């Protein structure tokens, strides 16, 4: 990529976190039920099959009652055609308008994301970075990662230090918001700069956010026989290394489910904390291998659908 004035001009960054509002428990029970069956369909499911078509109803009703997790998941299922509708672009457009009410920064990033596809969002040449910069400034962790990586690719020696410093700020902000890929790249940046403790903390956060490569880095780092650069900043601990390896293997094998490890500090806290007992499973794994959440009642579906002006059997707007 060549130097692009639209991305470098007047570019400063103040880290802002996007506030994720609480979701009503009744509403979220629709998402929990749908997600369980949605994810169990990911390996063998066919696009447009009965499972995804049925789960879309629960996601729709939850999304239009303020559940941003249901909204984002349904947008992805529509974008990938796992949920089949005649005009996916139209449904995604209205879902994203709804998302603006709860996660405006993420909704802005979704507009940027849709610029290169046929989803009704257009701009002038080079104008796409306006969406990206605005989303990052508003607090979108995905936009902060994307903007940081974009800055690194610009071919301009005169601005190199400025861009790398700014990229570090963007990656740090995204990392603290749970963006696993940002944490990995931040760790790599610190590792190359011999800031090993900072690298270890970044990778640890990356594992929490579901990044398999971060787990692999720490698995190597805590085992000095692997002869990794991180060895210089770590006291050998083979049990810690083994736990990161086991978690990393699970994240790799089940990447298609996008698991995260918010319970990481209960399994392998950073030194000097002692390692607690562990049964070898992460919380996501126990949930996925466990029984389905209770199916929401028809009465709850009807109540929430009516509140949002939807048909409770399809999740689509009532015809006027």
Steps between C-alpha positions, in 0.01 A plus 500: 500500500627844414482799731139616520433852619144413601633268770804695625383860488414638846510146640511490877347238724352504848408154624128461546325182606160416360252457783316169478170553679344225715257269319168404655520139626168396347604639164845342523347157569391500132858564392642232731261237366558596136879520534525151649316341207661733246852401610415130516396533135825664389693185409245312288232762436396601149429859401130575536427181693220463754720561806628838385164609361335418834771660713472821297155556655646505853789724392264746328269539797796536738677748269198728475468493877851643542719187505805613303660155516198351322509785250866447408467124479195526274676753276787251458266210426326710235828622350627141471161378367462248781165669558339521157266788415407664169671830580770452765639848433169657602473304822864570590442871433209517746682290757795738484269798545370326812857432614571874492277535809727281715844478331533804271876454449458138394212599271729759339768236450243272338431774245872507420501121483216504245659757267671233291192280471157550354331620817386845391785700659701710255765772518749688286848355426704509822191600695472161669767607750265769630272222623794308647648799682165606638420149623842479671456841664151400617644192671463205263769247593486343153551839339791576733669175399429554131622860504817403685580228248422734210745760634775238515462423128549855374829532311646828626827508698451858615189410702614157621558585869179704517302216348651229723437705814142561394456133411613403851238732651227354280600140575516566875154655495354211301678244720354638822157470337544129434621495139713185484673567168603845624646343815705258291648776284564718804686209659708449186584872498614492864688175450700642208579804717621267782222621732433146613275566800276722291496232230401230749212713632380576145509132400318404821224746413499357149432152637209635706359643178532167320821549302668163448833643385533693827457174692767336284742785574456452876520122472842547337605781732451309827696200368864600451569186294297668221770772473258785446582870538253524790721260700714802588219655702354183656592253773441151364168351609410182314153472655412851384639415158286184486183686593554764233567220252174321589299822475670590173424157355132542585488850350663366183281190467179693562589829334180476293302546826697816597546400867646742754659434841372763746576250779873490411616653831322216681701246296843649438548839669821685423794462742556544787148363563494127575321264264160387630360148442354454150288230338645563153198680353419866437155639587397527135581133450284396798212710366533362148524138617215545746123492452309755295373809679126487562288577197325837541126463542251602233360750748838672538554498123158657445555764769838611368391485136196716573719751684720534189217488243606162363327179396595261780517200266742658250659791688426723202305829517123466507338587172298820522 
